[in-house]
Amino acid sequence: MFRELDVNFFVVIFLIVVPAYMANGFALLLGGGRPIDMGKNFIDGRRIFGEGKTLNGVIFGTIFGIFGYLIELMILSKLKIPISFYIQAKIYYFVLFGFFIAIGAVIGDLLGSFIKRRLGLPRGAPIPILDQLDFISFSLLLAYLFNNFFQLVTIDIYIILVVLISTFIAHRVGCYLAYKIGKKKEPW
């Protein structure tokens, strides 16, 4: 009934969460500047994404998500852990995998803001679950779709559940810390 836990299980979790968390976190930390929607409104008359989603956030979030992923790959290769999927695959497939995870986090966060604007909610208004899981859900979706084509890793329901549950908790803690250091206006 339960999947046997092995090194690959934990490596796959970290291969997904590190670039997604870094993309999401660095989009917040290094964002600012010109809004990605350039102040434009959607057909409903409301902003597309709002002031909080910026071009800098998208660019730096994606870059640092990929950077975090590449660091993971270097660590795996240096540790020489006999990880079956890592040895069998071409490295550029893994780089693309990391790119899709990082860009998935950024797109997922943008989609979350888009949904909030459609609901007429102001920037910073809480929507439980969406606030915590928008970025990781889209990262998981893109990782899953990419992986179905290239078969790099095993992404099963257990991996997905661990990623979602740990992200829900980590996001709450991370947002509270960002609020405490003045990077967020609200603790959610």
Secondary structure, 3 states (H helix, E strand, C coil): CCCCCCHHHHHHHHHHHHHHHHHHHHHHHHCCCCECCCCCECCCCCECCCCCCEHHHHHHHHHHHHHHHHHHHHHHHHHCCCCHHHHHCCHHHHHHHHHHHHHHHHHHHHHHHHHHHHCCCCCCCCCCCHHHHHHHHHHHHHHHHHHHHHCCCCCCHHHHHHHHHHHHHHHHHHHHHHHHCCCCCCCC
